């Protein structure tokens, strides 16, 4: 786990001090304990919040939703704010690990873009406030493809690119392509549709350069692979900007949307500070820092006027168009159908 700390107090120490002092740390100073994706909330945001409020922020980062959920489920985490992705919000609600939001204490929720204001994973934003968002699509090197434009998931399964294709090493991400290439919804819970996607992924595997979720952008940029399933966001946008041969596209089948948002952990020791932080991040000029300093798309529509590089609003690797977003699927918790995915993924990896 990568850790960023804005005060010389670890989370274990915080938990101990909370037990002794109630909702504040030693000396009576206010604190806020945040558990978030690494660097998705820029350091500049935390600095500005502390400067304005005097509240000391302690930040731990996680590398997967599953790690974060397990930490909260273990109990006594000491965290106030967590940053789950959309399907993780559903799981946290189901396990009663986050608090319902008291909307009377939330200011600025109307700034959220309409796409994220009433999402399927959290109707009415009862438990979470969207912070940043992105897409799952295709990255390719036009020089490597001989100038051929890549527009469909079908290219990931085309034998002519044998040995030159990369897939994200992530179960649900892989199944986005496996399902949509067969004409199915990326959130299918149908056992037969998931089985068909599994067979497509098994058939595809021998032609892959590999499953890679870390440096696939560099592989595409170097021409080591021609086409890769990819996540939009900071690193992808940077590669597209720096390499004239690299493109990022949303496949014609739709691709998918991901959203990382803010939620209050169950039993958060510093709830007042948590609401103050959420309201701070809902301010348009602060939300714009997610793009200006973090290179990610803000879910705050009002923030766009504060984006310093307006070109980013037209960069599909950061801000996909309204038409593309409308055609994409939110990836949500498949519920009981998760077993079909897990069994299928085991078969794919063993093939």
C-alpha positions as CSV (number, residue, x, y, z in Angstrom):
1,X,0.0,0.0,0.0
2,X,1.4,3.4,-1.0
3,X,1.0,5.9,1.8
4,X,0.9,9.7,1.7
5,X,0.9,11.4,5.1
6,X,0.3,15.1,5.7
7,X,1.0,14.9,9.4
8,X,3.4,12.8,11.4
9,X,0.7,10.5,12.6
10,X,0.0,7.0,11.1
11,X,-3.5,5.6,10.9
12,X,-2.7,3.1,13.7
13,X,-1.7,6.0,15.9
14,X,-4.8,7.9,14.8
15,X,-7.1,5.1,15.8
16,X,-5.4,4.9,19.2
17,X,-5.7,8.6,19.8
18,X,-9.3,8.6,18.6
19,X,-10.1,6.0,21.2
20,X,-8.8,8.4,23.9
21,X,-10.0,11.7,22.7
22,X,-13.2,11.0,20.8
23,X,-13.5,12.8,17.4
24,X,-10.2,14.7,17.5
25,X,-6.5,13.8,17.7
26,X,-4.1,14.8,20.4
27,X,-4.0,18.4,21.3
28,X,-7.6,19.0,20.3
29,X,-6.7,19.7,16.6
30,X,-9.3,18.5,14.0
31,X,-8.3,15.6,11.8
32,X,-9.6,13.9,8.7
33,X,-8.6,10.4,7.8
34,X,-8.9,9.6,4.1
35,X,-8.5,6.2,2.3
36,X,-8.3,6.8,-1.5
37,X,-6.9,5.8,-4.8
38,X,-3.3,6.9,-5.1
39,X,-3.0,10.5,-6.5
40,X,-6.7,10.7,-7.6
41,X,-7.2,13.5,-5.1
42,X,-4.2,15.7,-5.9
43,X,-1.9,16.8,-3.0
44,X,-2.8,20.4,-3.9
45,X,-6.4,19.7,-2.9
46,X,-5.5,18.4,0.5
47,X,-3.1,21.4,1.0
48,X,-5.8,23.9,0.1
49,X,-8.3,22.2,2.4
50,X,-5.9,22.3,5.4
51,X,-4.9,25.9,4.7
52,X,-8.6,27.0,4.6
53,X,-10.0,24.9,7.5
54,X,-7.0,24.1,9.7
55,X,-8.0,20.4,9.6
56,X,-5.1,18.0,9.4
57,X,-5.6,15.4,6.7
58,X,-4.0,11.9,6.9
59,X,-4.1,9.9,3.7
60,X,-3.7,6.3,3.0
61,X,-3.9,4.9,-0.6
62,X,-5.2,1.6,-1.8
63,X,-4.5,-0.3,-5.1
64,X,-7.9,-2.0,-5.6
65,X,-11.5,-1.7,-4.4
66,X,-11.2,-5.1,-2.9
67,X,-8.3,-4.1,-0.7
68,X,-10.3,-1.1,0.5
69,X,-13.5,-3.1,1.2
70,X,-11.5,-5.7,3.1
71,X,-9.9,-3.0,5.2
72,X,-13.3,-1.5,6.2
73,X,-14.9,-4.9,6.7
74,X,-12.1,-5.7,9.3
75,X,-13.5,-3.0,11.5
76,X,-12.0,-0.1,13.5
77,X,-10.2,1.4,10.4
78,X,-10.3,4.9,11.7
79,X,-11.1,6.3,8.3
80,X,-13.6,9.0,7.6
81,X,-13.7,9.4,3.9
82,X,-13.2,6.5,1.4
83,X,-13.1,6.7,-2.4
84,X,-14.9,3.7,-3.9
85,X,-15.5,3.0,-7.6
86,X,-19.1,2.6,-8.7
87,X,-19.6,-1.1,-8.2
88,X,-17.7,-0.9,-4.9
89,X,-20.3,1.6,-3.7
90,X,-22.9,-1.1,-4.1
91,X,-20.9,-3.6,-2.2
92,X,-20.1,-1.2,0.6
93,X,-23.8,-0.4,0.9
94,X,-24.7,-4.1,1.0
95,X,-22.2,-4.7,3.7
96,X,-23.3,-1.5,5.6
97,X,-19.7,-0.2,5.5
98,X,-20.6,3.4,4.5
99,X,-23.1,5.9,5.9
100,X,-26.1,7.3,4.0
101,X,-25.4,10.9,3.2
102,X,-27.3,13.5,5.2
103,X,-28.1,15.8,2.3
104,X,-28.9,18.6,4.6
105,X,-25.2,18.8,5.3
106,X,-24.1,18.6,1.6
107,X,-23.6,21.8,-0.4
108,X,-23.0,21.9,-4.1
109,X,-24.4,18.5,-5.2
110,X,-26.2,20.3,-8.1
111,X,-22.8,20.9,-9.7
112,X,-22.5,17.2,-10.6
113,X,-23.0,16.5,-14.3
114,X,-26.3,15.0,-15.2
115,X,-24.7,11.7,-16.3
116,X,-23.6,11.1,-12.7
117,X,-26.4,12.8,-10.8
118,X,-28.7,9.7,-10.6
119,X,-26.5,6.7,-11.5
120,X,-27.7,3.1,-11.5
121,X,-25.1,2.1,-8.9
122,X,-26.3,4.7,-6.4
123,X,-29.7,6.2,-7.3
124,X,-30.1,9.8,-6.1
125,X,-26.5,9.7,-4.8
126,X,-27.7,8.5,-1.4
127,X,-24.3,7.2,-0.4
128,X,-21.6,8.7,-2.6
129,X,-20.6,11.9,-4.4
130,X,-18.8,11.4,-7.8
131,X,-15.3,12.9,-7.9
132,X,-13.6,11.7,-11.1
133,X,-14.5,9.5,-14.0
134,X,-13.1,7.8,-17.0
135,X,-13.7,5.1,-19.7
136,X,-12.5,1.7,-20.8
137,X,-11.6,1.7,-24.4
138,X,-8.9,1.0,-27.0
139,X,-5.4,2.3,-27.3
140,X,-3.5,1.7,-30.5
141,X,-0.4,2.7,-32.4
142,X,-1.3,3.8,-36.0
143,X,2.3,3.2,-37.2
144,X,2.1,-0.4,-35.9
145,X,-1.3,-1.0,-37.5
146,X,0.0,0.3,-40.8
147,X,-2.3,3.3,-40.7
148,X,-5.4,1.2,-40.1
149,X,-7.9,2.9,-37.8
150,X,-9.1,0.7,-34.9
151,X,-12.7,1.3,-33.9
152,X,-14.0,-2.0,-32.5
153,X,-13.4,-4.6,-29.9
154,X,-13.3,-7.0,-32.8
155,X,-9.7,-6.0,-33.5
156,X,-8.6,-7.5,-30.1
157,X,-9.9,-10.8,-31.4
158,X,-8.6,-10.6,-35.0
159,X,-5.9,-13.2,-35.7
160,X,-4.1,-10.8,-38.0
161,X,-2.8,-9.0,-34.9
162,X,-1.4,-12.2,-33.5
163,X,1.1,-11.5,-30.7
164,X,0.4,-7.7,-31.0
165,X,-2.6,-7.4,-28.7
166,X,-2.7,-6.7,-25.0
167,X,-5.7,-7.1,-22.6
168,X,-6.1,-5.5,-19.2
169,X,-5.3,-7.9,-16.4
170,X,-8.6,-7.3,-14.7
171,X,-11.5,-9.7,-14.7
172,X,-14.4,-7.3,-15.2
173,X,-12.5,-5.2,-17.7
174,X,-11.7,-8.2,-19.8
175,X,-15.3,-9.2,-19.8
176,X,-16.4,-5.8,-21.0
177,X,-14.7,-6.6,-24.3
178,X,-15.7,-10.3,-24.2
179,X,-19.3,-9.5,-23.7
180,X,-19.7,-6.4,-26.0
181,X,-17.9,-8.1,-28.9
182,X,-20.6,-10.7,-28.8
183,X,-23.4,-8.0,-28.8
184,X,-24.1,-8.4,-25.1
185,X,-24.4,-5.7,-22.3
186,X,-21.1,-5.3,-20.4
187,X,-23.2,-5.8,-17.2
188,X,-24.8,-9.0,-18.3
189,X,-25.8,-11.4,-15.5
190,X,-27.0,-14.0,-17.9
191,X,-25.0,-17.3,-17.4
192,X,-25.1,-18.2,-21.1
193,X,-23.9,-14.8,-22.2
194,X,-21.1,-14.8,-19.7
195,X,-20.2,-18.3,-20.9
196,X,-20.1,-17.1,-24.5
197,X,-17.8,-14.3,-23.5
198,X,-15.6,-16.7,-21.6
199,X,-15.2,-18.9,-24.7
200,X,-14.3,-15.8,-26.7
201,X,-11.6,-14.8,-24.2
202,X,-10.2,-18.4,-24.2
203,X,-10.1,-18.5,-28.0
204,X,-8.4,-15.1,-27.9
205,X,-5.7,-15.9,-25.4
206,X,-3.1,-17.6,-27.7
207,X,-2.9,-14.5,-29.9
208,X,-2.2,-12.2,-27.0
209,X,1.1,-10.6,-26.1
210,X,-0.2,-10.8,-22.6
211,X,-2.5,-9.5,-19.8
212,X,-1.0,-6.3,-18.5
213,X,-2.6,-3.5,-16.5
214,X,0.6,-1.6,-15.6
215,X,2.8,-0.5,-18.5
216,X,0.6,-1.4,-21.5
217,X,0.7,2.3,-22.6
218,X,4.4,2.1,-23.0
219,X,4.1,-1.1,-24.9
220,X,1.7,0.6,-27.3
221,X,3.9,3.7,-27.6
222,X,7.0,1.6,-28.4
223,X,5.1,-0.6,-30.9
224,X,5.7,-3.7,-28.9
225,X,2.0,-4.2,-29.1
226,X,-0.2,-2.6,-31.7
227,X,-3.5,-2.6,-29.9
228,X,-4.5,-2.7,-26.2
229,X,-7.6,-2.6,-24.1
230,X,-7.0,0.5,-22.0
231,X,-8.3,2.8,-19.3
232,X,-8.7,6.4,-20.1
233,X,-7.1,8.9,-17.7
234,X,-3.9,10.6,-16.8
235,X,-1.3,8.2,-18.1
236,X,-3.2,7.4,-21.3
237,X,-3.8,11.1,-22.1
238,X,-0.1,11.8,-21.6
239,X,1.0,9.1,-24.0
240,X,-1.5,10.3,-26.6
241,X,-0.3,13.8,-26.2
242,X,3.4,12.9,-26.5
243,X,3.3,10.3,-29.2
244,X,1.6,11.3,-32.5
245,X,1.1,7.7,-33.5
246,X,-0.9,6.7,-30.4
247,X,-4.7,7.0,-30.4
248,X,-7.3,6.3,-27.7
249,X,-10.8,5.5,-28.9
250,X,-14.1,4.4,-27.4
251,X,-15.1,1.2,-29.3
252,X,-18.2,1.4,-31.4
253,X,-19.7,-1.3,-29.2
254,X,-19.8,1.3,-26.3
255,X,-16.9,0.6,-23.9
256,X,-17.6,1.4,-20.3
257,X,-17.6,4.2,-17.7
258,X,-16.0,4.1,-14.3
259,X,-16.5,6.6,-11.5
260,X,-14.6,7.1,-8.3
261,X,-16.4,9.0,-5.6
262,X,-16.4,10.1,-2.0
263,X,-18.3,8.2,0.7
264,X,-18.3,8.4,4.5
265,X,-17.1,5.3,6.3
266,X,-19.5,3.7,8.8
267,X,-18.8,5.1,12.2
268,X,-16.5,7.7,10.9
269,X,-14.9,9.4,13.9
270,X,-14.8,12.8,12.2
271,X,-18.1,13.1,10.4
272,X,-18.2,16.9,10.6
273,X,-14.8,17.2,9.0
274,X,-15.9,14.6,6.4
275,X,-18.9,16.7,5.3
276,X,-16.7,19.8,5.2
277,X,-14.3,18.0,2.9
278,X,-17.0,16.7,0.6
279,X,-18.5,20.3,0.3
280,X,-15.0,21.6,-0.3
281,X,-14.5,19.2,-3.2
282,X,-17.9,20.0,-4.6
283,X,-16.8,23.6,-5.2
284,X,-16.2,24.0,-9.0
285,X,-12.8,25.7,-8.6
286,X,-11.6,22.9,-6.3
287,X,-13.2,20.1,-8.5
288,X,-11.3,21.5,-11.5
289,X,-8.0,20.6,-9.7
290,X,-8.8,17.0,-10.4
291,X,-8.1,17.9,-14.1
292,X,-5.6,20.7,-13.7
293,X,-3.4,18.9,-11.2
294,X,-4.5,15.3,-11.6
295,X,-5.2,15.0,-15.3
296,X,-8.5,13.3,-14.7
297,X,-12.1,14.2,-15.8
298,X,-14.1,15.8,-13.0
299,X,-17.7,14.7,-12.5
300,X,-18.5,18.3,-11.6
301,X,-20.0,20.0,-14.6
302,X,-19.5,23.5,-13.2
303,X,-15.8,22.8,-12.8
304,X,-15.2,22.7,-16.6
305,X,-15.0,26.5,-16.8
306,X,-12.1,26.4,-14.4
307,X,-10.0,23.9,-16.4
308,X,-6.9,25.7,-17.4
309,X,-6.2,23.6,-20.5
310,X,-9.5,23.7,-22.3
311,X,-8.0,21.3,-24.9
312,X,-8.4,18.5,-22.3
313,X,-12.1,18.8,-22.5
314,X,-11.9,17.6,-26.1
315,X,-9.3,14.9,-25.4
316,X,-11.3,11.6,-25.5
317,X,-8.7,10.0,-23.2
318,X,-9.8,12.4,-20.5
319,X,-13.3,13.7,-21.3
320,X,-15.2,11.4,-23.7
321,X,-17.9,13.1,-25.6
322,X,-21.5,13.2,-24.5
323,X,-22.5,10.8,-27.3
324,X,-19.8,8.3,-26.3
325,X,-20.7,8.5,-22.7
326,X,-24.4,7.9,-23.6
327,X,-23.4,4.7,-25.4
328,X,-21.2,3.4,-22.7
329,X,-22.2,1.1,-19.8
330,X,-21.5,1.7,-16.1
331,X,-19.9,-1.4,-14.7
332,X,-21.9,-2.4,-11.7
333,X,-21.8,-5.2,-9.2
334,X,-23.1,-8.3,-10.9
335,X,-24.4,-9.7,-7.6
336,X,-24.9,-13.5,-7.6
337,X,-23.7,-13.6,-11.2
338,X,-20.2,-12.8,-9.9
339,X,-19.7,-16.6,-9.6
340,X,-20.2,-17.0,-13.3
341,X,-17.5,-14.4,-14.0
342,X,-15.1,-15.8,-11.4
343,X,-15.5,-19.4,-12.7
344,X,-15.0,-18.2,-16.3
345,X,-12.0,-16.1,-15.4
346,X,-10.4,-19.1,-13.7
347,X,-10.9,-21.0,-17.0
348,X,-9.4,-18.1,-19.1
349,X,-6.3,-17.8,-16.9
350,X,-5.8,-21.6,-16.9
351,X,-6.2,-21.9,-20.6
